[in-house]
Amino acid sequence: MYLSLPLQLCSALSTILQEGKRYASHVFQDARSYVSGTILEQSREQLLSSTYLNTGDVSLILDSMQLAARANTLLMSKTVSLQQRNIDVGCLGSSTMAGTRSSENALLLSYASENLPTGGQKQIVVCVALEHGANPTLASPTAAAVLE
């Protein structure tokens, strides 16, 4: 049982990455017709709120997540191409156990952030939740596949 939904965690981390700007979450970028490939619906950027975040605090959080990602050898081995392009990768993992080892649940919150030549940033936040006999390391390949 989680106290926060994975989408809420993604939204919180995204707000930190955006230095206090909270945007509407989107599960997909666009929906296309299977037959013609034309775009039927497209998500749009929508600023919901903005708050001041100390840049030192933001840097501390992201630096800590990058250190955690480096310690997660499975995640790092799966995101080599991102690292070669100087894209920051960070993660934060947690597991809970209620009773037996087979009832362990895992949560891995991760991100990739790239500085663009135009001056902006391209970012993605991924949360992988696994239940029943899982730990954050097992979530790493799934997160890495989405980040790539």
C-alpha positions as CSV (number, residue, x, y, z in Angstrom):
1,M,0.0,0.0,0.0
2,Y,1.4,3.4,-1.0
3,L,0.7,6.7,0.7
4,S,1.3,8.5,-2.5
5,L,0.4,7.5,-6.0
6,P,3.3,7.1,-8.5
7,L,1.9,9.9,-10.6
8,Q,1.9,12.2,-7.5
9,L,5.6,11.3,-6.9
10,C,6.4,12.1,-10.6
11,S,4.6,15.4,-10.3
12,A,6.5,16.3,-7.1
13,L,9.9,15.4,-8.7
14,S,9.0,17.3,-11.9
15,T,8.2,20.4,-9.8
16,I,11.6,20.1,-8.3
17,L,13.3,19.7,-11.7
18,Q,11.3,22.8,-12.9
19,E,12.5,24.8,-9.9
20,G,9.0,25.2,-8.4
21,K,6.8,25.3,-11.5
22,R,4.1,22.6,-11.3
23,Y,2.7,21.5,-14.6
24,A,-0.3,19.2,-15.4
25,S,0.8,15.6,-15.6
26,H,0.5,13.7,-18.9
27,V,0.5,10.0,-19.4
28,F,1.1,10.3,-23.2
29,Q,2.3,13.0,-25.6
30,D,-0.2,12.4,-28.3
31,A,-2.8,9.9,-29.6
32,R,-2.7,8.9,-33.2
33,S,-5.0,7.1,-35.6
34,Y,-3.9,3.5,-36.1
35,V,-4.9,3.7,-39.7
36,S,-3.7,7.1,-40.9
37,G,-1.2,8.1,-38.2
38,T,-2.8,11.5,-37.9
39,I,-2.8,13.1,-34.4
40,L,-6.2,12.8,-32.8
41,E,-5.3,14.4,-29.5
42,Q,-2.2,16.1,-28.2
43,S,-1.2,17.0,-24.6
44,R,-0.5,20.6,-24.0
45,E,1.8,22.2,-21.4
46,Q,-0.4,23.6,-18.6
47,L,1.2,25.5,-15.7
48,L,-0.9,24.8,-12.6
49,S,1.1,26.7,-9.9
50,S,4.5,28.1,-9.2
51,T,6.4,28.4,-5.9
52,Y,9.8,29.5,-4.9
53,L,12.4,26.7,-4.4
54,N,15.8,27.5,-3.1
55,T,18.3,26.6,-6.0
56,G,20.7,25.2,-3.4
57,D,18.1,22.8,-2.1
58,V,17.1,21.8,-5.6
59,S,20.8,21.1,-6.4
60,L,21.2,19.1,-3.2
61,I,18.2,16.9,-4.0
62,L,19.2,16.3,-7.6
63,D,22.9,15.7,-6.7
64,S,21.8,13.1,-4.1
65,M,19.6,11.4,-6.6
66,Q,22.5,11.3,-9.1
67,L,24.7,9.7,-6.5
68,A,22.0,7.1,-5.8
69,A,21.7,6.4,-9.5
70,R,25.5,5.8,-9.7
71,A,25.2,3.3,-6.8
72,N,22.4,1.5,-8.7
73,T,24.7,-0.4,-11.1
74,L,21.8,-2.1,-12.9
75,L,20.2,1.3,-13.7
76,M,23.5,2.8,-14.8
77,S,24.4,-0.2,-17.0
78,K,21.0,0.2,-18.8
79,T,21.4,4.0,-19.3
80,V,25.0,4.1,-20.8
81,S,23.9,5.9,-23.9
82,L,22.3,8.7,-21.8
83,Q,25.5,9.1,-19.8
84,Q,27.6,9.2,-23.0
85,R,25.4,12.2,-24.1
86,N,26.0,13.9,-20.8
87,I,22.3,13.5,-19.7
88,D,21.9,13.6,-16.0
89,V,20.2,10.5,-14.5
90,G,19.0,10.3,-10.9
91,C,16.9,7.9,-8.9
92,L,15.5,7.3,-5.4
93,G,14.4,3.8,-4.4
94,S,12.3,2.5,-1.5
95,S,10.9,-0.8,-0.4
96,T,8.4,-1.8,2.2
97,M,7.8,-5.1,3.8
98,A,4.6,-6.2,5.5
99,G,5.2,-9.6,7.0
100,T,7.1,-12.0,4.7
101,R,9.8,-11.4,2.1
102,S,7.2,-12.3,-0.6
103,S,5.1,-9.3,0.4
104,E,7.8,-6.7,-0.2
105,N,6.9,-3.8,-2.4
106,A,9.3,-1.6,-4.3
107,L,9.2,2.0,-5.7
108,L,11.8,3.5,-7.9
109,L,11.5,7.2,-8.8
110,S,13.9,8.3,-11.5
111,Y,14.6,11.1,-14.0
112,A,16.7,12.1,-16.9
113,S,17.5,15.7,-17.7
114,E,19.3,17.1,-20.7
115,N,20.5,20.7,-21.3
116,L,19.5,21.6,-24.9
117,P,21.7,23.8,-27.2
118,T,18.8,26.3,-27.4
119,G,19.1,26.9,-23.7
120,G,16.1,24.9,-22.4
121,Q,15.9,21.5,-20.9
122,K,14.4,18.2,-21.9
123,Q,13.3,16.1,-18.9
124,I,11.4,12.9,-18.1
125,V,10.3,11.6,-14.8
126,V,9.5,7.9,-14.3
127,C,8.1,6.0,-11.3
128,V,8.0,2.2,-11.3
129,A,6.0,0.5,-8.6
130,L,6.4,-3.3,-8.1
131,E,4.5,-5.4,-5.6
132,H,4.9,-8.8,-4.0
133,G,8.5,-9.9,-3.7
134,A,10.1,-6.9,-5.4
135,N,12.9,-4.5,-4.5
136,P,14.0,-1.2,-6.1
137,T,16.8,-2.9,-8.0
138,L,14.2,-5.1,-9.9
139,A,12.5,-1.9,-11.0
140,S,15.7,-0.5,-12.6
141,P,15.5,-2.2,-16.0
142,T,11.9,-0.9,-16.5
143,A,12.8,2.6,-15.5
144,A,15.9,2.5,-17.7
145,A,14.0,1.3,-20.7
146,V,11.5,4.3,-20.4
147,L,14.3,6.8,-19.8
148,E,16.2,5.6,-22.9
